[in-house]
Amino acid sequence: MHDQVEKALDSVRPILHADGGDVELVDILKNGIVQVRLIGACQTCAMAQMTLRNRIEYAVKKQVPGIKAVEAV
């Protein structure tokens, strides 16, 4: 599952990189929650929560069965 989540994150990284940011996989919890860390410009961006939900969470949930949510830590 780790590799699948990384692959999903790779699919959104070009968008994040274009704005000077990135995302790092921290953990995958047994309850289907993926924990990520937003880095670079994404850390302080006012739109970070929207990016997390509309881009990152959407991609991960779509590509990896069993994932219920993505949260920033």
C-alpha positions in Angstrom: 0.0 0.0 0.0 2.9 2.3 0.7 4.1 2.2 -2.9 0.5 2.9 -4.2 0.2 5.9 -2.0 3.6 7.2 -3.1 2.6 6.7 -6.7 -0.6 8.7 -6.1 1.4 11.5 -4.4 3.8 11.5 -7.4 0.8 12.2 -9.7 0.1 15.5 -7.8 3.7 16.5 -7.2 4.2 18.4 -10.5 1.3 20.8 -9.5 2.9 21.3 -6.1 6.4 21.8 -7.5 5.1 24.4 -9.9 4.2 26.6 -6.9 7.4 25.8 -4.9 5.9 23.1 -2.7 5.8 19.4 -2.2 4.2 16.7 -0.1 5.9 14.0 2.0 4.3 10.7 3.1 4.6 10.4 6.9 2.4 7.4 7.7 -0.5 5.2 6.7 -2.6 4.3 9.7 -4.5 1.1 10.1 -7.8 2.9 9.9 -7.2 4.1 6.3 -5.9 7.5 7.2 -2.8 8.7 5.3 -0.7 11.3 7.1 1.3 13.7 5.0 3.5 16.7 5.5 3.2 19.7 3.2 6.6 21.2 2.6 8.1 24.2 0.9 5.6 26.9 -0.2 2.8 24.6 0.7 3.5 24.9 4.4 2.4 28.6 4.5 0.0 28.8 1.6 -3.4 30.0 2.4 -4.8 27.5 0.0 -3.0 24.5 1.6 -6.1 22.9 3.0 -7.9 23.2 -0.3 -5.0 21.6 -2.1 -4.9 18.9 0.5 -8.5 18.0 0.0 -9.1 18.7 -3.7 -5.8 17.5 -5.1 -3.9 15.2 -2.7 -6.8 13.5 -1.0 -8.7 13.1 -4.2 -5.8 11.5 -6.0 -4.9 9.1 -3.1 -8.5 7.9 -2.5 -9.0 7.4 -6.2 -5.8 5.4 -6.8 -5.6 3.5 -3.5 -8.6 1.4 -2.4 -9.2 1.4 1.4 -7.9 5.0 2.0 -10.6 7.0 3.8 -8.8 10.3 4.3 -5.6 12.3 4.0 -4.5 14.6 6.8 -1.6 17.0 7.2 0.6 16.6 10.3 
